[in-house]
Amino acid sequence: MSGNNESRAWLVSVSKTERETRCPTPETHGPALMREKLAEYGRMLAAREALVAEAKSAGLSEVEIAKLTGHSRNTIRGILGRDRVRE
């Protein structure tokens, strides 16, 4: 019988974990948290663009930057194009 109770406890635990994964709570996915995550993402993108521009200024080709960053050449060209517009 104890094995049956252990199995039942495990199923309840798995069920609870699945429920938490499928149904996020406001604490884990609320608007305030999402705003902070998006703000952090914006800061990361700004740093990425500065780094790509710095690499190009240092003499790296767009193809090399794309390979090193894992971004497409079009993404690198777009970043560098936005940088040129800002100047």
C-alpha positions in Angstrom: 0.0 0.0 0.0 2.8 2.5 0.7 4.0 2.2 -2.9 0.5 3.2 -4.0 0.6 6.3 -1.8 4.0 7.2 -3.1 2.8 6.9 -6.7 -0.2 9.0 -5.9 2.0 11.7 -4.2 4.2 11.7 -7.3 1.3 12.1 -9.6 -0.1 15.0 -7.5 3.4 16.6 -7.6 3.6 16.2 -11.4 0.1 17.5 -11.9 0.8 20.5 -9.8 4.0 21.3 -11.8 2.2 20.9 -15.1 -0.6 23.2 -13.9 1.9 25.8 -12.8 3.6 25.6 -16.2 0.5 25.9 -18.2 -1.3 28.5 -16.1 1.2 31.2 -15.1 0.4 33.2 -12.0 0.4 37.0 -11.9 3.6 36.8 -9.8 5.5 34.9 -12.5 4.0 36.6 -15.5 2.2 39.8 -14.3 2.3 43.1 -16.2 5.0 44.6 -13.9 7.3 41.7 -14.4 6.7 41.8 -18.2 7.5 45.5 -18.3 10.8 45.0 -16.5 11.7 42.1 -18.8 10.9 44.2 -21.9 12.9 47.1 -20.5 15.9 44.8 -19.9 15.5 43.5 -23.5 15.5 47.0 -24.8 18.8 47.8 -22.9 20.3 44.6 -24.3 19.4 45.5 -27.8 20.9 48.9 -27.4 24.2 47.3 -26.2 24.1 44.8 -29.1 23.7 47.6 -31.6 26.6 49.6 -30.1 28.8 46.4 -30.1 28.0 45.7 -33.7 28.9 49.3 -34.7 32.1 49.1 -32.7 33.1 45.8 -34.4 32.5 47.4 -37.9 34.5 50.4 -36.9 37.3 48.1 -35.8 37.5 46.6 -39.3 35.3 43.5 -39.1 33.2 42.7 -42.1 29.4 42.4 -41.9 29.8 38.7 -42.8 32.3 38.2 -40.0 30.1 40.0 -37.5 27.1 38.0 -38.5 29.0 34.7 -38.1 30.4 35.7 -34.7 27.1 36.9 -33.3 24.9 34.3 -34.8 22.7 36.9 -36.4 21.9 37.0 -40.1 23.8 39.4 -42.4 20.5 41.3 -43.0 20.2 41.8 -39.2 23.7 43.2 -39.1 23.1 45.4 -42.1 19.9 46.7 -40.5 21.7 47.5 -37.3 24.5 49.3 -39.1 21.9 51.1 -41.3 20.1 52.4 -38.2 23.4 53.5 -36.8 24.2 55.5 -40.0 20.8 57.2 -39.8 21.5 58.4 -36.2 24.8 60.1 -37.1 
